[in-house]
Amino acid sequence: MSLTVDGELARSFGLTAEEYDKVLAIMGRTPSLTELGIFSVMWSEHCSYKSSRKHLKTLPTKAPWVIHGPGENAGVIDIGDGLAAVFKMESHNHPSFIEPYQGAATGVGGIMRDVFTMGARPVANLNALRFGDAENVDTRRVVDGVVRGIGGYGNCMGVPTVGGETNFHRAYNGNPLVNAMTVGIAQKDRIFLSAAAGIGNPVVYVGSKTGRDGIHGATMSSAEFDDESSSKRPTVQVGDPFTEKLLVEACLELMATDAVISIQDMGAAGLTSSAVEMASKGEVGIDLELDEVPQREANMLAYEMMLSESQERMLMVLRPDRTEQARKIFEKWELDFAVIGHLSDTGRITVRHKGNVEADIPLGPLADEAPIYDRPALNKEPPAYLTPPADPVGIEKALETLIASPDLASRSWIWNQYDSTVLGQTVKRPGAADAAIVRVEGTSRGLAMTTDCTPRYGQADPYVGGLQAVVEAWRNVTATGAQPLAMTDNLNFGSPENPYIMGQFVQAIKGMGEGGRALDFPIVSGNVSLYNETRSDTGLTSAILPSPVIGAVGVLDDIAQAVGLAMPEEGELLLVGETWGELGQSLWLREICGREEGAPPRINLVAERRNGDFVRQKIRQGAIKACHDVSDGGLLVAIAEMAMASGVGCHLQSHPRELSLHAYWFGEDQARYVIATSHAEKLMEEAEKAGVPIRRLGHIGGSDLRFAYGTRLDVSHLKALNNAFFSRFMGEG
């Protein structure tokens, strides 16, 4: 590869003129092509978090049950009985637009490696997906490829995909979001970290061979899309889940010995990031011999090997006296195993290939002097609270329209492509409860998990958007009876170089932090994905809605106490929480009136904590038979979803006279739960004593939703409407 290393090439690699000048100062000379490539990926937004690191430090990350917070491959929390939950969420947004199947599949593979790198066996996958307008000609292609990619990789790995969310909006037309989350379980005293140690210890490459796929994937993910993005297929990695399955088993078998000193997934920036991060965290040097790297393509250059993002690869530092034992394990699993270097006391990364030194860089400046920007952040005036408009269609028609809409339609077309029960530990499958529940094998303990975000709230008020994502995730875990313990996040935004986008990011972080502190709900891992926007041939850019996605994990001591959302055959429905009828930014306003206006619903953290703690306590006492938090679409949609889950109806009582009918039924007020019980009187008395607002909604029974003023909607009719969207959208019905 004959390229002249200069400022112009550096700019094509994603470095600014000032950043390239800093590289020249650190090196004291013009860098080689390989050195320039190493700096460009390590200083990319994707790897260095140079626009976000300052603000991420304000988030709550500690609690007595947090074992490892941000900074490792994944977060780790104590779940009791000597066990730990290991989990994280990451994005594969840009690759999933260019090549939806492989982009999504390798996103799933990458996040699973982050988890088993730490010694945990993956037990569940989730996702958070955002697609363009359902009427957009390209949306179907992206949906089809992404869903098949997620299912294809997870199913082949034998890890159940148990939950997630999917939404549609025109803001994602040119830039879908594919956020993948994995949860694993490990012995809490057998967590493996990435900091290298032991001068002279061997550096070992394991897994698949290195090819040319994914080169500059990290820098591609740190830039906006343009009209040439479709030509960037070579920057999208190609996954092999069958190899990754072998890699999981080989790594976990090796980790059962005392051979591993440190281990790191070769993710974004591949061999470069894994080597640099391991050595810099351990404050040692690392010498690499690229002639020893297993290669699947001929005549690979050092630059290509260092920047390749070929999948299913790991880097380890092993005890010298255990190297042959480790080799035998990986050979048994038919995986490549190669000693490609050793740790040194130089504090530098040195890369040799065919007898030549291709890179020799001081690790301290490479890691510690990566740019950190305090970018200008401007805020738009939040919109005023909406005066409820008149109802143009009536309650029954509105409900039918809402549950048939892309954002509320049944996701069974998606879920049915995922194996949600493999491993045999899934207690609550997708759609059965507000959060998925997976049993901790061999125990009665369960993990509840969910992903949540409401981007339309964040577009109107980024602070509320960040805060609401946290409280909804907390509510969804609570609604199963589980105790929410910790979060991971995936912060998806447009260009940080736009002060208003940066303002969105800063305000969302502020809201997330306040929610986490108020609910004792720390963030222990996560990912930032910026530059999610598309530039047209006219030069105009279009950013996604601010999308701070939250992944949450909670614990149930006894899975027998867990509840789902399906309506029981008899009893009463009660509403916990106050209703004000807030229709600003609601789905009713958008789908019925064609308007996206007003302030999002207010959030009262004291009410969230009080109401949620009460509901969880009553679930664990067996007083609540079904529970569903009120969110998208409001109260009547929540009731309809409970009815459709079981086929059982309800005779609904009249609404409060101080509210208009449509504001009461479709307002998206927060801190609310619909609960089903056979002990309504007692529950209401206990709620009153606890200062928890509660009211009767109606009597359960029959096969339709019957309103106090006489009309009714058959539950089977609603379910047919709810199921229709995806088959029609995908051309299957």
C-alpha positions in Angstrom: 0.0 0.0 0.0 1.8 3.1 -1.2 0.4 6.1 0.5 2.1 9.4 1.5 1.6 10.0 5.2 0.7 13.6 5.7 -2.1 15.9 7.0 -4.4 15.1 4.0 -4.2 11.3 4.7 -4.6 11.9 8.4 -7.9 13.9 7.6 -9.1 11.0 5.5 -8.4 8.7 8.5 -10.7 11.0 10.7 -8.0 13.0 12.4 -8.3 16.8 12.5 -5.3 19.0 11.6 -4.8 19.8 15.4 -4.9 16.1 16.2 -2.4 15.3 13.6 -0.1 18.0 14.9 -0.4 16.3 18.3 0.6 13.0 16.8 3.6 14.6 15.2 4.6 16.1 18.6 4.2 12.8 20.4 6.2 10.9 17.7 8.8 13.6 17.0 8.7 12.5 13.4 6.2 11.7 10.6 4.4 8.5 11.6 4.4 5.4 9.5 1.2 4.3 7.8 0.6 1.7 10.5 1.3 4.2 13.2 -1.1 6.7 11.7 -3.7 4.0 11.5 -3.2 3.1 15.2 -3.6 6.8 16.2 -6.7 7.3 14.0 -8.6 4.4 15.5 -7.6 4.9 19.1 -8.4 8.6 18.9 -11.7 8.1 17.0 -14.9 9.0 18.7 -15.9 5.4 18.8 -12.8 4.3 20.8 -11.7 7.4 22.8 -15.1 9.0 23.7 -13.4 12.3 23.2 -16.7 14.3 23.1 -18.5 12.4 25.8 -16.0 11.4 28.4 -16.2 14.6 30.4 -20.0 14.2 30.8 -20.0 10.4 31.4 -18.0 11.0 34.6 -21.1 12.6 36.2 -23.2 9.5 36.1 -23.8 7.4 39.2 -21.7 4.2 38.9 -21.4 2.9 42.5 -23.5 0.9 44.9 -22.8 -1.8 47.5 -23.7 -4.5 44.9 -21.5 -3.1 42.1 -18.4 -5.2 41.7 -17.0 -3.6 38.5 -18.4 -0.4 37.0 -17.5 1.4 33.7 -14.0 0.8 32.4 -14.0 -2.9 31.9 -15.5 -4.9 29.1 -18.8 -5.1 30.9 -20.4 -4.1 34.2 -20.5 -6.7 37.0 -23.0 -6.8 39.9 -23.5 -9.1 42.9 -26.7 -11.1 42.6 -26.2 -13.2 45.7 -25.2 -16.9 46.4 -21.6 -16.1 45.3 -22.8 -15.2 41.8 -22.5 -12.1 39.6 -24.4 -10.8 36.6 -22.2 -9.4 33.9 -23.8 -7.2 31.2 -23.4 -4.5 28.7 -25.0 -2.9 25.7 -23.3 -1.7 22.5 -24.3 -0.3 19.1 -23.8 -1.5 15.6 -25.8 1.3 13.9 -23.7 2.4 10.9 -22.8 -1.2 9.8 -26.4 -2.2 10.1 -27.5 0.3 7.5 -24.7 -0.6 5.1 -25.2 -4.3 5.5 -28.2 -5.0 7.8 -27.7 -8.8 8.3 -24.0 -8.8 9.0 -24.1 -5.4 10.8 -26.7 -6.8 13.3 -25.2 -10.3 13.5 -21.7 -9.0 14.4 -23.2 -6.5 16.8 -24.7 -9.5 18.7 -21.4 -11.4 18.5 -19.3 -8.5 19.7 -21.5 -7.8 22.8 -21.4 -11.5 23.7 -17.6 -11.5 23.6 -17.6 -8.5 25.9 -19.4 -10.6 28.5 -17.7 -14.0 28.2 -14.3 -12.2 28.1 -14.9 -11.5 31.8 -15.5 -15.1 32.6 -19.3 -15.1 32.4 -21.4 -17.5 30.4 -24.0 -15.6 28.3 -27.5 -16.5 29.4 -29.6 -13.9 27.5 -29.6 -11.4 24.7 -31.8 -8.3 24.2 -31.9 -5.5 21.7 -33.2 -2.0 21.1 -34.0 -1.3 17.5 -35.0 2.0 15.8 -36.0 2.0 12.1 -37.2 4.6 9.7 -40.7 5.4 8.6 -42.6 2.2 7.8 -43.6 3.9 4.5 -40.0 4.6 3.5 -38.9 2.3 0.6 -35.7 1.2 2.4 -37.1 0.4 5.8 -38.3 -3.0 5.0 -34.8 -4.0 3.7 -33.2 -2.9 6.9 -35.8 -4.5 9.2 -35.6 -7.8 7.4 -31.8 -7.9 7.5 -31.4 -6.7 11.0 -34.0 -9.1 12.5 -32.5 -12.1 10.5 -29.0 -11.1 11.6 -29.9 -10.9 15.3 -31.8 -14.2 15.2 -29.2 -15.9 13.0 -26.3 -15.2 15.3 -28.0 -15.6 18.7 -29.8 -18.8 17.7 -26.6 -20.4 16.4 -24.8 -19.5 19.6 -27.5 -21.1 21.7 -28.1 -18.0 23.7 -31.8 -17.0 24.0 -32.9 -13.6 22.8 -35.5 -12.8 25.4 -36.4 -9.1 25.1 -36.1 -5.8 23.5 -38.0 -3.0 21.8 -38.6 -1.8 18.2 -39.9 1.6 17.1 -40.3 3.4 13.8 -39.8 7.1 13.0 -38.8 9.0 9.8 -35.7 10.5 11.7 -34.1 7.0 11.4 -34.7 6.7 7.7 -31.0 6.9 6.8 -29.6 5.8 10.1 -31.2 2.9 12.0 -30.2 2.0 15.5 -29.2 -1.5 16.4 -28.3 -1.7 20.1 -27.5 -5.2 21.4 -27.3 -6.2 25.0 -26.0 -9.5 26.6 -26.3 -10.7 30.2 -24.1 -13.4 31.6 -23.5 -15.1 34.9 -20.2 -15.8 36.6 -18.8 -16.7 40.0 -18.2 -13.4 41.6 -14.7 -14.4 42.7 -13.7 -15.5 39.1 -14.1 -12.3 37.2 -11.4 -11.8 34.5 -10.1 -8.3 33.8 -8.1 -6.7 30.9 -5.1 -5.1 32.5 -1.9 -6.9 31.4 0.7 -7.9 33.9 4.1 -9.7 34.1 7.0 -8.5 32.1 8.0 -11.1 29.6 4.6 -12.9 29.7 3.4 -14.2 26.4 0.7 -12.3 24.4 -1.6 -14.9 22.8 -4.0 -14.6 19.9 -6.9 -17.0 19.8 -10.0 -17.6 17.7 -10.5 -17.0 14.0 -8.0 -15.9 11.5 -7.5 -12.2 10.5 -8.8 -11.0 7.3 -9.4 -7.6 5.6 -13.0 -7.1 6.8 -13.9 -4.3 9.1 -10.7 -2.2 8.5 -11.4 1.3 9.7 -14.8 0.2 11.1 -14.2 2.3 14.2 -13.5 5.5 12.2 -16.5 4.7 9.9 -18.7 4.6 13.0 -17.3 8.0 14.1 -18.6 9.8 10.9 -21.9 10.8 9.5 -23.4 9.0 6.6 -23.4 10.4 3.1 -24.3 9.3 -0.4 -21.2 7.1 -0.6 -22.1 5.1 2.5 -23.4 2.2 0.5 -19.9 1.7 -0.9 -18.5 1.1 2.6 -19.3 -2.6 2.8 -15.6 -3.5 3.3 -15.8 -1.7 6.7 -18.6 -4.1 7.9 -17.4 -7.2 9.7 -18.5 -10.7 8.8 -19.5 -13.0 11.6 -19.4 -16.7 12.2 -21.5 -17.7 15.2 -20.4 -21.3 15.0 -16.8 -20.3 15.6 -17.9 -18.0 18.4 -19.7 -20.8 20.1 -16.4 -22.8 20.1 -14.6 -19.7 21.3 -17.0 -19.3 24.3 -16.4 -22.9 25.3 -12.6 -22.8 24.9 -12.3 -19.5 26.8 -14.5 -20.7 29.7 -12.6 -24.0 29.9 -9.3 -22.1 30.0 -10.6 -19.7 32.6 -11.4 -22.7 34.9 -7.6 -23.1 35.2 -5.1 -20.6 36.5 -3.6 -19.8 33.1 -5.2 -16.5 32.3 -3.6 -13.3 33.6 -5.7 -10.9 31.4 -8.0 -11.1 28.5 -9.5 -8.7 26.0 -11.9 -9.1 23.1 -10.7 -7.8 19.7 -13.7 -5.5 19.1 -13.6 -2.1 17.5 -10.1 -1.4 16.1 -9.3 -5.1 16.5 -5.7 -6.0 17.5 -4.8 -2.4 18.0 -7.4 -1.6 20.6 -7.0 -4.9 22.5 -3.2 -4.6 22.7 -3.2 -0.9 23.5 -5.9 -1.2 26.2 -4.4 -4.2 27.9 -0.9 -2.8 28.0 -1.9 0.8 29.0 -4.2 -0.4 31.8 -1.4 -2.6 33.1 1.2 0.2 32.7 3.5 -2.1 30.7 4.8 -2.3 27.2 3.8 -4.7 24.5 5.8 -6.1 21.6 3.9 -7.8 18.7 5.3 -10.0 15.9 2.7 -9.9 13.1 4.3 -12.7 11.2 2.8 -15.0 13.9 -0.8 -13.6 13.5 -3.0 -16.3 11.9 -4.2 -14.8 8.5 -6.9 -16.0 6.1 -5.8 -13.7 3.2 -2.5 -13.5 1.4 0.0 -10.7 1.6 -1.6 -8.8 4.4 0.1 -5.6 5.5 0.9 -4.6 9.1 -1.5 -1.8 8.7 -4.3 -4.2 7.7 -3.6 -6.7 10.4 -3.6 -4.0 13.1 -6.8 -2.4 12.0 -8.8 -5.4 10.9 -12.0 -6.0 12.8 -12.4 -9.7 11.8 -14.7 -11.3 14.3 -14.4 -14.1 16.9 -10.9 -13.2 18.1 -9.4 -12.6 21.6 -6.1 -11.4 23.0 -4.8 -12.9 26.2 -1.8 -12.7 28.5 -1.0 -16.1 29.9 1.3 -17.6 32.5 4.3 -18.9 30.7 4.1 -22.3 32.4 0.5 -22.7 31.2 0.9 -21.7 27.6 1.0 -25.3 26.2 -1.9 -26.3 28.4 -3.9 -23.4 26.8 -2.7 -24.3 23.3 -4.1 -27.9 23.7 -7.5 -26.5 24.9 -7.8 -24.3 21.8 -6.6 -27.0 19.4 -9.2 -29.3 20.9 -11.9 -26.8 20.0 -10.3 -26.4 16.5 -9.4 -22.7 17.0 -6.3 -20.8 16.1 -3.8 -20.3 18.9 -0.6 -18.2 18.4 1.9 -16.5 20.6 2.2 -13.2 18.8 4.3 -11.2 21.3 5.2 -10.5 24.9 4.9 -7.8 27.5 7.9 -5.5 28.0 9.0 -2.8 30.4 9.3 -0.1 27.7 5.9 1.5 28.0 5.6 1.3 24.3 3.7 -0.7 21.7 6.1 -2.1 19.1 4.9 -3.8 16.0 7.2 -5.9 13.8 6.4 -7.5 10.4 8.8 -9.3 8.1 11.8 -8.1 10.0 10.7 -4.4 9.9 9.5 -2.2 12.8 6.1 -1.0 11.5 5.1 0.9 14.6 6.8 2.1 17.8 4.6 4.3 19.8 4.7 5.4 23.5 1.5 4.0 25.1 1.1 6.7 27.7 0.5 9.5 25.2 -1.5 7.2 22.9 -3.9 6.3 25.6 -3.7 9.3 28.0 -3.3 12.2 25.5 -6.2 11.2 23.3 -8.2 14.4 22.8 -10.9 15.3 25.3 -13.3 18.0 24.0 -15.5 20.2 26.0 -17.7 21.0 23.1 -20.2 23.9 23.1 -23.6 22.7 24.2 -26.7 24.8 23.5 -30.2 24.1 24.6 -33.4 24.9 22.9 -36.3 26.2 25.0 -38.4 23.2 26.0 -42.0 23.3 24.6 -44.9 24.4 26.7 -47.3 21.9 28.2 -50.0 21.0 25.7 -53.6 22.1 26.1 -55.4 18.8 25.3 -57.0 19.1 21.8 -60.5 17.9 21.1 -61.0 14.2 20.3 -61.6 13.9 16.6 -62.4 10.1 16.4 -63.7 8.8 19.7 -62.1 6.3 22.2 -62.9 3.1 20.4 -61.5 4.2 17.1 -58.5 5.7 18.7 -57.6 2.5 20.5 -58.0 0.5 17.3 -55.7 2.9 15.5 -53.1 2.9 18.2 -52.7 -0.8 18.7 -52.5 -1.3 14.9 -49.8 1.4 14.6 -46.1 0.5 13.9 -45.0 1.5 17.3 -47.6 -0.5 19.2 -48.3 -3.5 16.9 -47.4 -6.9 18.1 -43.7 -7.7 17.7 -44.4 -11.5 17.4 -43.1 -11.4 13.8 -39.8 -10.4 15.2 -39.8 -12.5 18.4 -40.7 -15.7 16.5 -37.4 -15.4 14.6 -35.5 -15.5 17.9 -35.0 -18.7 20.0 -36.1 -17.3 23.3 -36.1 -20.6 25.3 -32.8 -22.3 24.4 -30.9 -23.2 27.5 -34.2 -24.0 29.2 -34.1 -21.2 31.8 -36.4 -18.6 30.3 -39.3 -17.9 32.7 -40.9 -14.9 30.9 -40.6 -14.9 27.2 -40.8 -11.8 24.9 -44.2 -10.1 25.3 -45.2 -12.1 28.4 -44.1 -9.4 31.0 -42.7 -5.9 31.2 -39.3 -7.4 31.6 -37.9 -10.8 30.5 -37.0 -13.2 33.3 -34.3 -15.8 33.1 -33.7 -18.3 35.9 -30.2 -18.6 37.4 -29.6 -22.2 36.6 -29.7 -24.6 39.5 -31.4 -22.0 41.8 -34.8 -20.4 42.3 -33.3 -17.0 41.7 -34.1 -15.1 38.5 -32.8 -12.1 36.6 -35.2 -9.6 35.1 -34.0 -7.5 32.2 -35.3 -4.9 29.8 -34.3 -2.2 27.3 -36.2 1.2 27.2 -36.1 4.6 25.6 -38.7 7.1 24.3 -36.9 9.2 21.8 -39.9 11.5 21.0 -39.7 12.7 24.6 -36.0 13.4 24.2 -36.5 15.4 21.0 -38.9 17.7 22.9 -36.9 17.9 26.1 -33.6 15.9 26.2 -33.4 16.1 30.0 -36.8 14.4 30.4 -35.9 11.9 27.6 -32.8 10.7 29.6 -34.7 10.7 32.9 -37.8 8.9 31.5 -35.7 6.2 29.9 -34.2 5.4 33.4 -37.6 5.4 35.2 -39.3 3.3 32.6 -36.6 0.7 32.7 -36.9 0.7 36.5 -40.7 0.4 36.3 -40.5 -2.5 33.8 -38.2 -4.5 36.1 -40.3 -3.6 39.1 -43.6 -4.7 37.4 -42.3 -8.3 37.4 -41.6 -8.2 41.1 -37.8 -8.0 40.7 -35.6 -5.5 42.5 -33.9 -3.2 39.9 -30.1 -3.2 40.6 -28.2 -1.6 37.8 -28.2 -0.2 34.2 -26.1 -0.3 31.1 -26.7 2.4 28.5 -26.3 3.1 24.8 -26.3 6.8 24.0 -27.2 7.4 20.4 -27.0 11.0 19.1 -26.1 13.0 16.1 -22.9 15.0 15.6 -21.3 16.4 18.7 -19.9 19.2 16.6 -23.4 20.6 16.4 -23.9 22.6 19.7 -27.6 21.8 19.8 -26.9 18.0 19.4 -24.2 18.3 22.1 -26.8 20.1 24.3 -29.1 17.2 23.8 -26.4 14.8 25.0 -25.5 16.9 28.1 -29.1 17.3 29.1 -29.9 13.6 28.6 -26.9 12.6 30.8 -28.1 15.0 33.5 -31.6 13.4 33.4 -30.1 9.9 33.5 -27.9 10.8 36.4 -30.7 12.2 38.5 -32.9 9.2 37.8 -30.2 6.8 38.7 -29.3 8.5 42.0 -32.9 8.9 43.1 -33.7 5.2 42.4 -30.4 3.7 43.7 -29.9 2.5 40.2 -26.3 2.9 39.0 -24.9 2.7 35.5 -22.2 0.1 35.4 -21.4 -0.1 31.6 -22.4 1.3 28.3 -21.6 2.7 24.9 -21.7 6.1 23.2 -22.7 6.2 19.5 -22.4 9.7 17.9 -22.6 11.0 14.4 -25.9 9.2 13.8 -27.0 11.4 11.0 -27.2 11.5 7.2 -25.9 14.1 4.8 -27.8 14.4 1.6 -26.3 15.4 -1.8 -27.6 18.9 -1.2 -25.3 19.2 1.9 -28.1 19.2 4.4 -27.8 16.8 7.4 -30.5 15.0 9.2 -29.9 13.7 12.7 -31.7 10.9 14.5 -33.9 11.7 17.5 -31.8 11.7 20.7 -32.0 8.1 21.9 -30.4 7.4 25.3 -31.3 3.7 25.5 -31.3 2.1 28.9 -30.7 -1.6 29.6 -31.7 -2.7 33.1 -31.1 -5.8 35.2 -32.9 -6.8 38.4 -33.1 -9.8 40.7 -35.9 -11.9 42.0 -35.0 -14.2 44.9 -37.8 -16.6 43.9 -39.0 -16.8 40.4 -42.3 -18.3 41.6 -43.2 -14.8 42.7 -42.8 -13.2 39.3 -45.9 -11.9 37.5 -46.5 -11.1 33.8 -49.0 -8.8 32.1 -51.7 -11.3 31.0 -55.1 -10.6 32.5 -56.2 -13.3 34.9 -59.7 -14.8 34.4 -61.3 -13.0 37.3 -60.6 -10.2 39.9 -60.3 -6.5 39.7 -58.1 -4.0 37.8 -56.6 -1.2 39.8 -54.5 1.8 38.7 -51.6 2.8 40.9 -50.4 6.4 40.4 -52.0 9.7 39.6 -53.5 10.6 36.2 -53.3 14.1 34.9 -54.1 13.4 31.2 -50.8 14.6 29.7 -51.0 14.2 25.9 -47.9 16.2 24.9 -45.6 14.1 22.7 -48.0 11.1 23.2 -48.7 8.4 20.6 -52.4 9.5 20.6 -51.4 13.0 19.6 -49.1 11.7 16.8 -51.3 8.8 15.4 -54.7 10.4 15.8 -54.0 14.1 15.3 -50.8 13.9 13.2 -49.0 16.2 15.6 -45.7 15.9 17.5 -46.0 18.8 19.9 -45.9 19.9 23.5 -43.8 19.0 26.5 -43.4 15.3 27.4 -45.1 14.1 30.6 -43.7 15.3 33.9 -41.7 13.0 36.1 -41.9 12.9 39.8 -39.0 10.8 41.2 -40.5 10.6 44.7 -43.7 9.2 43.2 -41.8 6.8 41.0 -39.9 5.4 44.0 -43.0 5.3 46.3 -45.3 3.7 43.8 -42.8 1.2 42.5 -41.7 0.0 45.9 -45.3 -0.5 46.9 -46.1 -2.5 43.7 -43.0 -4.7 44.1 -43.8 -5.4 47.7 -47.4 -6.5 46.9 -46.2 -8.7 44.0 -43.8 -10.5 46.3 -46.6 -10.9 48.9 -48.7 -12.6 46.2 -51.4 -9.9 46.3 -51.0 -9.0 42.6 -51.7 -11.5 39.8 -50.7 -9.4 36.8 -48.9 -6.0 36.4 -48.2 -3.7 33.5 -46.6 -0.3 33.7 -48.4 2.5 31.8 -46.2 4.0 29.0 -46.6 4.3 25.2 -50.3 5.0 24.3 -51.5 5.5 27.9 -53.8 3.7 30.2 -56.3 2.1 27.8 -53.5 0.7 25.6 -51.9 -0.8 28.8 -55.3 -2.4 29.6 -55.8 -3.6 26.0 -52.3 -5.2 26.0 -53.1 -7.1 29.2 -56.4 -8.3 27.7 -54.8 -9.3 24.4 -52.1 -11.3 26.3 -54.8 -13.6 27.8 -57.9 -13.2 25.8 -59.8 -12.0 28.9 -61.7 -8.8 28.9 -62.8 -6.3 31.6 -65.8 -4.1 32.4 -64.2 -0.6 32.8 -65.7 2.0 35.2 -66.3 5.6 34.3 -63.4 8.0 34.1 -62.8 10.9 36.6 -65.1 13.8 35.7 -62.3 16.4 35.9 -60.5 14.9 32.9 -61.7 14.6 29.3 -62.3 11.1 28.2 -59.4 10.9 25.7 -56.9 12.6 28.1 -57.7 10.1 30.8 -57.5 7.0 28.6 -54.5 8.0 26.4 -52.4 10.4 28.4 -48.9 9.1 29.1 -48.5 10.2 32.7 -45.6 8.5 34.4 -45.2 6.5 37.7 -48.3 4.4 37.0 -49.1 0.6 37.0 -52.2 -1.4 36.1 -52.5 -4.3 38.5 -54.9 -7.2 38.6 -55.9 -8.6 42.0 -58.4 -10.6 43.9 -57.8 -8.5 47.0 -58.8 -5.1 45.8 -60.2 -3.7 49.1 -57.2 -4.7 51.2 -54.8 -3.5 48.6 -56.5 -0.1 48.4 -56.4 0.2 52.2 -52.7 -0.6 52.2 -52.0 1.9 49.4 -53.9 4.6 51.2 -51.8 4.0 54.4 -48.6 4.1 52.3 -49.7 7.4 50.6 -49.9 5.6 47.2 -52.6 6.9 44.8 -54.8 4.1 43.7 -58.2 3.8 42.0 -60.5 1.1 40.7 -60.5 0.5 36.9 -63.0 -2.3 36.5 -64.0 -5.9 37.0 -62.1 -8.6 35.0 -64.1 -11.1 33.0 -65.7 -11.9 29.6 -64.0 -11.6 26.2 -64.3 -7.8 25.5 -63.5 -4.4 26.9 -66.8 -2.9 28.0 -67.0 0.8 28.7 -69.3 2.4 31.3 -71.2 4.3 28.6 -72.2 1.0 26.9 -69.9 0.4 24.0 -67.6 -2.6 23.8 -64.6 -3.9 21.9 -64.0 -7.6 21.4 -60.5 -8.6 22.6 -60.0 -11.0 19.6 -60.8 -8.1 17.3 -58.2 -6.0 19.0 -55.7 -8.8 18.8 -56.3 -9.2 15.1 -55.6 -5.5 14.5 -52.5 -5.7 16.7 -51.1 -8.7 14.8 -51.7 -7.2 11.3 -49.0 -4.7 10.8 -45.8 -6.8 10.5 -47.2 -9.4 8.1 -48.6 -6.6 5.9 -45.4 -4.5 6.2 -43.1 -7.5 5.3 -45.4 -8.5 2.4 -46.5 -11.8 4.0 -50.2 -11.1 4.3 
